[in-house]
Amino acid sequence: MTDNTLDEIDFLQYEDEDLTEESPDKDQMYEHYRFVADKGQNQLRIDKFLSVRIEGISRNRIQQAADANCILVNEQPVKSNYRVKPLDVISIVMDRPRRELEVIPENIPLNIVYEDDELMVINKPAGMVVHPGHGNYSGTLVNAVAYHLQHDNIIDLDDPRLGLVHRIDKDTSGLLLVAKTPEAKTLLSAQFYRKETKRFYVALVWGNVAEESGTIEGNIGRDPKDRLMMRVFPDGDHGKTAVTHYTVLERFSYVTLVQCRLETGRTHQIRVHMKQLGHPLFNDARYGGHEVLRGTHFAKYKQFVYNCFTLCPRQCLHARTLGFIHPKTKEEIYMESEIPEDMQAVINRWRAYTASREI
């Protein structure tokens, strides 16, 4: 990365980033770029002023930065229509320090369930961030993949998204597809773009889902009040089109086990859509599922729920199934992974609790 690019700065969207649980300190801002206007500077809109001084940045991106109060003139935020004056000091600031992303191979165990010369499928554990980003520059799945492929001369080990064609959240477990060649990455990415892949998740959600199956539609975008959260917006307003199909697998007393099929792949899609439906994921702290949302007021019941939270200290979501067409052989690859122990333990507890109430 050079000093002449804003590739590392994403003012409104982190669509390709794994989000950390820690919220940035919004009182601390870091300067990424600084310009001082000449004495003879003509009054020029600041978006145009910056677009000719920073390589690879669009005026639309600069306008987004201004809307996010990330562009300062003489230490005061300005909008994109501000006209630069002689000797103005212009800064681009962010709520995180600037850092060059370098993928360092790390000897981290990987659960590789399939691998050939073109690709690999990894069963990612909950708690592992997929790729380096703000707050997570090491210990990620990409660092582990870089170590695994460090003697492979085909893949670019300096690519911070090393072979990734999709991702799953830090605290979601399950299958993840990684391309090992540029050609494979292009062809596999195209399948995701054309919605030709098969992705099924298993989720435990709060409440008794009314219908046996259904479809949730609604644009998903970043919440303007909390950039670490996503939300559903009215169609055509903000965000990107998102479609989730769900089917009930098993009903318990106050929670439901569902299967979700992704038609699109937006950040936190299942978590946001199920909350929109009125059924947040069990123990999803970011979207309110870490509270006792359904059930009785008895202390014994509440303790049962808290014990379940302890058993599976993350959202109960697992990417169980992944299907795609092999980029070279053109054969269909279809893989499944078992629900991990922590989530299965909670399901078993709810199953036993429900059975005891029916006696």
Beta strands, then each sheet from edge to edge (+ up, - down):
strand 1: 30-36
strand 2: 44-45
strand 3: 71-73
strand 4: 76-77
strand 5: 83-84
strand 6: 89-94
strand 7: 112-115
strand 8: 119-124
strand 9: 173-179
strand 10: 198-206
strand 11: 213-217
strand 12: 219-223
strand 13: 226-233
strand 14: 243-251
strand 15: 255-262
strand 16: 317-325
strand 17: 332-336
sheet 1: 1+ 6- 3+ 4-
sheet 2: 2+ 5-
sheet 3: 7+ 8- 9+ 16+ 10- 15+ 14- 11+
sheet 4: 7+ 8- 9+ 16+ 17-
sheet 5: 12+ 13-
end
